[in-house]
Amino acid sequence: EALLRWHHPSMGIIDPDDFIPIAEKDDTIVSLGTFVMEGAMAQLAEWQKKYRNPDLFMCINVTSAQVFQEGYFNLLQKTCARSKILPDKIVLEFSEIGFSEIYKWNSSILGEMKNAGFHIALDDYGEGRASIRSLVDYQMDFLKIDRSLSLEALSDDRKRRLFELMIHLGHESNFQIVVEGIQTPEILKYVIGSKAQMGQGYLFSRPCPPQQIEELLKKQA
């Protein structure tokens, strides 16, 4: 997953939670999103060529403001073609709010993305901003369970039941399920038992620069 960090010359590394909300107040988030998309696809193309790993794909977070911009879908396709990446190696991740806004504005755009080969993911599901019906209405391939549920599933019976319900609904809807927030071996064991297909979290790795990921890819190769 392509994650954004701001390396400030005097303040050091600034977390996206601190600067993304500011960027979302104007068109800065659109240009920032384009920057991330182009960089992530270029990086994936480099790794695909170097390590020839057919299973390697990239998840890119997308905001509704980007999609609302005229020509976004065309830009997405052109960037993918310029990087010589097949669309099915790209997962476009939308927040619950972003998904809802796009669906209300023009739900067909999501279908166009899927028809072009791109995969769609609903990110951070479980924050409470999207209804259960959204799992039926939204056109997506991946359902990412929010870490607030997985982190407390072993200590809170209500969170555990809700977590297991979401996994069940995801399976019934034929989504690929990704559990976020896997930070301990105990949580990993529980998630594996839930039959989720994928997981991510600090137990595997904290966010790291491309150079560190290359070391992992070298070992896998």
PEZI-V493573 format. One record per helix or strand. SS is the DSSP state (A for helix, B for strand). FROM is the first residue (numbers start at 1). LEN is the number of residues. If there is no record, write none. Layout:
# PEZI-V493573
[[SS/FROM/LEN] [SS/FROM/LEN]]
This chain:
# PEZI-V493573
[[B/6/3] [B/12/3] [A/16/8] [A/28/24] [B/58/4] [A/64/5] [A/72/11] [A/87/3] [B/90/5] [A/96/11] [A/108/8] [B/119/7] [A/134/4] [B/142/4] [A/147/4] [A/157/16] [B/176/4] [A/185/9] [B/198/2] [A/210/11]]
